[in-house]
Structure formats: structure tokens, C-alpha cells
């Protein structure tokens, strides 16, 4: 018997037409599950890694710190400086001052070449490279700047009373031109905060370097005398042998344009803490300030300042004036004459310019303010030559404006600059620039076989000789003109030269000789010059014989004597 097998049941779906009308639900794509985390390293691997990293960090940290502290390190020029330039210009400026003032800034640890040494105002400087006023406005980073190798550090400008300066923004970069435009406007905390910083710096130096027997009497009075302290310790007021500290003095915006009291007060308050004082009358960002460069006003200002300086205790503090590169040649000559008349110790050439050379490419080229950097180098160098020539090198000059390399510094020296200053280039290139310039400058001087002192004014010696020769010729011509005028004044009404006889002592002569002498005219009588000196002339003029005009035959006969002419 066969078994019956029932076929399997098949479920039929809807017809094809129905299937097409019914939407099918979409299947959402599911993300792939994340890979499982790696298994933790075994305890032994962790210990081995820690054992390697910790000693590496301990060893590398001091090396990295040493690398950072060397101002020549590429870390500054290739990493830190580009990062700082990402900040707004004034913020970057403030950050740089804070780092250098913290004592954690880089340092120049290389000794300067002996040929860079120079002497000014009886002060020895290790090198002629300085930082201009405007970088450390409030005396916050003096030692940090000296640590970078500057031989001359100028802080300020400092005004008597605090003032905020001009509104922000007030500093503009022109990187395409290597230039900067600023209109800070003498932003200053005033004399008293700066004075307190200078006193605090001196107090710390006395505590660190003076023996107890000397430190106690200097500090016990409560009022620390800068002149007594530096003289007792045998150091300059920069507190760095071979270095010079200058304080740049400005005036408040609220002071009258021709008022000089702000500068006099600055000399009185800050002078005892400075090796050099600088009178700033050339900032373009204080209304009316540049008018003080006129000769009469400038002489009055400098006379008052020099008088106040002479009243200070201790060694004599040199006083300089800082002028603009925009002055005409005759105005620069007036500055030189005023400086010589009042006994000034030097001139800084120059401040920023209000001119805008047509070569500027920066987007901020038309901003109001003072332009500094490479574009003003021709202006400053020309002004330096003019002033050196007008003073014939009798007054020390400091070159400033557009200097960014050793060749620039050497050009300023040969034009008459005893020192040179950096400003804008230092902001662009960073902390390694002072050492770079000094090394290149030493190489240039060694190639010429000269020292810095020997090249100062070298290009101007010929010009000074030519000027003196021209002056001598002018003097000689002037003397001749005077003699001609004198002769004309002696001419009488008849056209003869007349003299007035004066009583003279005649020596005793033999009777025969005395009898032969003419009878003298009475004293006070006006007589012709010829008669006064003993030349007798006829009473009536001798008329010349009228000569007949000779004909051509007579002329030939005279020319050819002995020839018979038919």
C-alpha cells in the first residue's frame, strides 16, 4: 500500500499589480560597530615606558631651556617670533617688554670684539649698538635689554604726569616695507612710577653686590641716593660696566607748546639715575612739540635744561637732544649752532618722519603717525651728514632711523655717528638681531683693518676740508673788500688819497740832515698821501704831450729800421 504524500502548502502573495502599489519599508543602514579598544599594555610595558620618558624629559628640559636662553637660537627667529607677529602690533610690543622685564628672557652670552669698543663723554662702551627710546617706554625691561647685548639702552619718553596717549589702534605694521607707523602720543605712567622702578632696581643691586658694611649706611636712611650708591660701588648708573643707560624726557600734552618746565622737572627728578639725558622735541604725535626745534625756542629750552643739569649732585650727566629727519639743511645747521652755544653734549638723528615715501607698499601706509624702519634710512643718513658737516664733528652724534644691518650701522658711522640705535628692525627680527649685527660689523671692520673709533666720520673728512678751504677763500675775499672800502674812504674831494697827519716822534738827526728835510705840515692837517710819505709832486699837473697819429709808412719804417722804403 502506497503512502500518499501531500504537497507542501505555498502561500501566494498578492498579484504583481498589487505588489507594485504597496510601498515597501526602507531598511536603514546600520553603522559598522567601532573597533574594540586596544588591550591595555601589560604592567611591565607601562613601567618600561615610564622608565624611558622620565629621564628623557629630565635631560631635555635643561637643554631646551639653555637653547631658549641663547639669543642666537633659531627657536626665536623661526618659531617664537613668527608666533608673536600673529598678535596685534601693540599687544606683541607689550608681551615682548613683559618677557624681557621678567628676567626670563634670552641673553647674549658672546663677548664683543675689542674693536667695537668706543668712548663717549668719558664713558667706556663695550659696543656702539643701542636700542632707541620707544621700545621700553616705562623702564620695565632695562636689564633684559642689556642682557641682549646692547651697549646703550634708552628708555622713555617719560612725561611728568601720567597720560594715556592716543586712542587705539595706534601702531601699524608695514611688513612689505620693513616699516612701522605709530601714533602712541607719549603714553606714560609719569615720573613717579618710573622713578620708583629705578630706585627698586638700584636697591636690589646694592643688596646683591655691596658688602654689608657699605650696604647698611646706603639703605638705612630710607632715601637711596643714586649718585652716592653708584660712586661707592664704582659702577655707572646703568649698573653695568661698559654699558650706558639713557632716559628720554617728554612733555605732557596739556602743557603749553613753548613751556620748558616739564623737561626741567624731568632732569631734576630722573637725572640722578641716568648716565645720559635725552630731550625729545621731535615726536610727531604731540601737537606743537616739533615747534620747539626752532633755534630761539630750542636755545632757551636747552639753556634751562643744562643749567638744571649742572645743579645735580655727582658726576656730570651728558644732555642730548633728539631731532626729526624732516628738518631742512638750514634748520639742522641752526640745531648745531644752538647745541654749540649752550654746551650740549650731543644730538640724536633722528626720530620718526611724517613723510610717506612713494615706494611704500603696506596697506597701512596712509595711517597718521610717525614712520620708522627701512624707508626712512636715506632721510636720517642725509640729516646726519648735514649736521656733522655743519658742526665739523665737534658734537657727538647718534644715528637712528632705518638701521637693520651691519652695513647700515657702518654707513652711519662713516657719516659721523659715534653710536647707532635700533628700533623697528628689532621688532621684526627679534632678540637675535643685536648679536647678528655685532658679529657682521666686526667682520666688516676687520676686513678694512680698522676699529669702530677709526671709521667714525671717515667719509666726511674730505667734505670738512673742502668746507674749511671755501671758508678761508671767503674770508680772504672779505678782507680784500674791506681794504678796498678803506681806500675809498681815504679818497679826497680832488680824487687824491688824503691822510691826516699825526704827531710822531722823530729821532735826533745830524744838523745837516735835519736842515735838508722839508718843513713838516702842522699836526692834524689833511695832505695828499704822496706828500705825506715824502714824494713831491708839481703844483700843477703835467699835461701829456699830444702825439700825432702815425701813418702806415711810419709804422713800417719803425718796425724795419735800416730798410729803405721807396
Secondary structure, DSSP 8 states (H G I E B T S, - for coil): ---------------HHHHHHS--------------------HHHHHHHHHHHHHHHHHHHHHHHHHHHBTT-HHIIIIIHHHHTTS-HHHHHHHHHHHHHTT-S-B--S---GGG-EEETTEEES-SEEE-TTSSTTSS-HHHHHHTT-SEEEEEEE-SS-B--S-S--EEEEGGGTEEEE-----B--HHHHHHHHHHHHHHHHHHHS-HHHHHHHHHTSS--HHHHHHHHT--TTSSTT-EEEEEE---TTS-TT--HHHHHHHHHHGGG-SEEEEE---TTSTTGGGGGSHHHHHHHHHHHHHHHHTSSSS--EEEEEE-TT--HHHHHHHHHHHHHHT--EEEE---BS---TT---TTTT-SSEEEEGGGHHHHHHHHHHHHHHHTT-S-EEEESS--SHHHHHHHHHTTEEEEEESHHHHHH-TTHHHHHHHHHHHHHHHHT--HHHHTTGGGHHHHHHHHHHHHHHHHHHHHHHHHHHHHHHB-TTSSBEEE----------HHHHHHS-----TT-EEEHHHHTT----SS-----------HHHHHHHHTTT----
